[in-house]
């Protein structure tokens, strides 16, 4: 992750994941059997869910990063869903890293993403 992602993305996703893990610990459904918070990679793009749950994503009105996360946060909080992270050995292509790293447009995108999610996802994770 650190070696293949643009440095700005590495830092923004590490910071965002830590923040959302802290918030999620306030919710019983996000705690493990030991009472600890479940560490999730909140900002990793791909995710999977059971087909019968698709309606929850299709009926959510968001149109950005929140549209991926808020339906499963609501499911955990209100419907006792269980979620988990799996390790995916994903590596950014070197050319992609080179195109994004150090670019003003990309740093602005990372900041926009964090601001939007700190607001919308933060509200959903708050008790």
CORRA-V824939 format. One record per residue. N is the residue number from 1. RES is the residue in one letter. PHI is phi in radians with two decimals (* if undefined). BURIAL is b if it has 24 or more other ideal C-beta (glycine too) atoms within 12 Angstrom, else e. Layout:
<<N & RES & PHI & BURIAL> <N & RES & PHI & BURIAL>>
//
This chain:
<<1 & X & * & e> <2 & X & -1.11 & e> <3 & X & -1.36 & e> <4 & X & -1.86 & e> <5 & X & -1.55 & b> <6 & X & -0.99 & b> <7 & X & -1.01 & e> <8 & X & -1.14 & b> <9 & X & -1.19 & b> <10 & X & -1.00 & e> <11 & X & -1.19 & e> <12 & X & -1.17 & b> <13 & X & -1.26 & b> <14 & X & -1.10 & b> <15 & X & -1.13 & e> <16 & X & -1.08 & b> <17 & X & -1.06 & b> <18 & X & -1.09 & e> <19 & X & -1.06 & b> <20 & X & -1.22 & b> <21 & X & -1.12 & b> <22 & X & -1.05 & e> <23 & X & -1.13 & b> <24 & X & -1.16 & b> <25 & X & -1.08 & e> <26 & X & -1.32 & e> <27 & X & -1.95 & b> <28 & X & -0.95 & e> <29 & X & -1.11 & b> <30 & X & -1.69 & b> <31 & X & -1.62 & e> <32 & X & -1.36 & e> <33 & X & -1.04 & e> <34 & X & -1.50 & e> <35 & X & 1.58 & e> <36 & X & -1.37 & e> <37 & X & -1.24 & b> <38 & X & -1.52 & b> <39 & X & -1.30 & e> <40 & X & -2.09 & b> <41 & X & -1.61 & b> <42 & X & -1.00 & b> <43 & X & -1.81 & b> <44 & X & -1.32 & b> <45 & X & -1.09 & e> <46 & X & -1.16 & e> <47 & X & -2.64 & e> <48 & X & -2.34 & e> <49 & X & -2.70 & e> <50 & X & -1.16 & e> <51 & X & -0.99 & e> <52 & X & -1.20 & e> <53 & X & -1.65 & e> <54 & X & -0.97 & e> <55 & X & -1.01 & e> <56 & X & -1.11 & b> <57 & X & -1.39 & b> <58 & X & -1.22 & e> <59 & X & -1.69 & e> <60 & X & -1.30 & e> <61 & X & -1.47 & e> <62 & X & -1.23 & e> <63 & X & -2.31 & e> <64 & X & -2.41 & e> <65 & X & -1.03 & b> <66 & X & -1.06 & b> <67 & X & -1.13 & e> <68 & X & -1.50 & b> <69 & X & -1.61 & b> <70 & X & -1.12 & b> <71 & X & -1.02 & b> <72 & X & -1.36 & b> <73 & X & -1.13 & b> <74 & X & -1.12 & b> <75 & X & -1.11 & b> <76 & X & -1.18 & b> <77 & X & -1.27 & b> <78 & X & -1.90 & e> <79 & X & -2.20 & e> <80 & X & 1.08 & e> <81 & X & -1.17 & e> <82 & X & -2.01 & e> <83 & X & -2.25 & b> <84 & X & -2.68 & e> <85 & X & -1.73 & e> <86 & X & -2.16 & e> <87 & X & -1.38 & e> <88 & X & -2.11 & e> <89 & X & -1.44 & e> <90 & X & -1.62 & e> <91 & X & -2.29 & e> <92 & X & -1.12 & e> <93 & X & -1.15 & e> <94 & X & -1.00 & e> <95 & X & -1.15 & e> <96 & X & -1.13 & e> <97 & X & -1.02 & e> <98 & X & -1.10 & e> <99 & X & -1.24 & e> <100 & X & -1.63 & b> <101 & X & -1.15 & e> <102 & X & 1.41 & e> <103 & X & -1.66 & e> <104 & X & -0.98 & e> <105 & X & -1.07 & e> <106 & X & -1.31 & e> <107 & X & -1.16 & e> <108 & X & -1.14 & e> <109 & X & -1.11 & e> <110 & X & -1.08 & b> <111 & X & -1.16 & e> <112 & X & -1.03 & e> <113 & X & -1.04 & b> <114 & X & -1.10 & b> <115 & X & -1.08 & e> <116 & X & -1.09 & b> <117 & X & -1.28 & b> <118 & X & -1.06 & b> <119 & X & -1.29 & e> <120 & X & -1.23 & b> <121 & X & -1.24 & b> <122 & X & -1.01 & b> <123 & X & -1.12 & e> <124 & X & -1.18 & b> <125 & X & -1.53 & b> <126 & X & -1.35 & e> <127 & X & -1.14 & e>>
//
